[in-house]
Amino acid sequence: NIRLRGKALRELCERVWERDKYRCIICGKYIGYGYKPHHVFQAANKSDEEEKMVTLCNECHYECHHGFNIKGYKQKCLDYLNKIYGNDKGEN
């Protein structure tokens, strides 16, 4: 798994924001500069890679971690990434 810091992490975040047009990929809300993208895979599978991260607003990010439909939110993130990078690119 890749773990970035400093300039490399900032550049990765900027690529993710630009790819997602500075919008939450779930609700479409505009996301200003400085939000850290969501890692679709957590724990041992967490990795700082563009094809494993998405832009989410605070509300959707919270729902991805603590909501009643965590699996549904994760699936929306996976579907989005699969549409861009091809089927199962982010799966480990």
C-alpha positions as CSV (number, residue, x, y, z in Angstrom):
1,N,0.0,0.0,0.0
2,I,1.1,3.5,-0.8
3,R,1.2,6.2,1.9
4,L,2.2,9.7,0.7
5,R,3.1,12.8,2.7
6,G,3.7,16.4,2.1
7,K,3.9,17.6,-1.5
8,A,3.3,14.2,-3.0
9,L,0.0,13.9,-1.0
10,R,-1.1,17.4,-1.9
11,E,-0.5,16.7,-5.6
12,L,-2.5,13.5,-5.4
13,C,-5.4,15.2,-3.7
14,E,-5.3,17.9,-6.4
15,R,-5.5,15.3,-9.2
16,V,-8.5,13.6,-7.4
17,W,-10.3,16.9,-7.0
18,E,-9.7,17.9,-10.6
19,R,-10.8,14.5,-11.9
20,D,-14.0,14.8,-9.9
21,K,-14.5,18.4,-11.0
22,Y,-14.4,19.6,-7.3
23,R,-17.7,18.0,-6.7
24,C,-18.9,15.3,-4.3
25,I,-19.3,12.2,-6.5
26,I,-22.4,11.2,-4.6
27,C,-24.5,14.3,-4.1
28,G,-22.8,16.8,-6.5
29,K,-22.1,19.4,-3.9
30,Y,-19.1,21.7,-4.7
31,I,-16.0,20.9,-2.6
32,G,-13.6,23.7,-2.0
33,Y,-9.8,23.4,-2.0
34,G,-8.3,21.6,1.0
35,Y,-10.7,18.7,1.6
36,K,-8.9,15.4,1.8
37,P,-10.4,12.8,-0.6
38,H,-12.1,9.7,0.8
39,H,-10.2,6.4,0.6
40,V,-12.7,3.9,-0.7
41,F,-10.7,1.0,0.9
42,Q,-10.0,1.3,4.6
43,A,-7.7,-0.5,7.2
44,A,-5.1,-2.8,5.6
45,N,-6.3,-2.0,2.1
46,K,-6.0,1.8,2.5
47,S,-3.7,3.3,-0.1
48,D,-2.9,6.8,-1.4
49,E,-3.7,6.0,-5.1
50,E,-5.9,8.1,-7.4
51,E,-7.9,5.1,-8.5
52,K,-8.7,4.3,-4.9
53,M,-9.9,7.8,-3.8
54,V,-12.9,10.0,-4.4
55,T,-14.1,13.5,-3.6
56,L,-16.9,13.6,-1.0
57,C,-18.6,16.4,0.9
58,N,-18.5,16.3,4.7
59,E,-22.0,14.9,4.9
60,C,-21.4,12.0,2.4
61,H,-18.0,11.3,3.9
62,Y,-19.6,11.0,7.3
63,E,-22.3,8.6,5.9
64,C,-19.5,6.5,4.3
65,H,-18.0,5.9,7.7
66,H,-20.9,6.1,10.2
67,G,-24.2,6.1,8.3
68,F,-26.9,3.5,8.1
69,N,-26.1,2.6,4.4
70,I,-22.3,2.3,4.5
71,K,-22.4,-0.6,1.9
72,G,-24.5,1.5,-0.4
73,Y,-22.2,4.5,-0.2
74,K,-19.1,2.3,-0.8
75,Q,-20.8,0.7,-3.8
76,K,-21.5,4.2,-5.3
77,C,-17.8,5.0,-4.8
78,L,-16.7,1.7,-6.4
79,D,-19.2,2.2,-9.3
80,Y,-17.8,5.7,-9.9
81,L,-14.2,4.5,-10.0
82,N,-15.0,1.4,-12.1
83,K,-16.6,3.7,-14.7
84,I,-13.4,5.7,-14.9
85,Y,-10.7,3.1,-14.6
86,G,-12.5,-0.1,-15.7
87,N,-14.2,-2.9,-13.8
88,D,-12.6,-3.9,-10.4
89,K,-9.5,-1.7,-10.8
90,G,-9.7,-0.7,-7.2
91,E,-10.6,-4.0,-5.7
92,N,-8.0,-5.8,-3.6
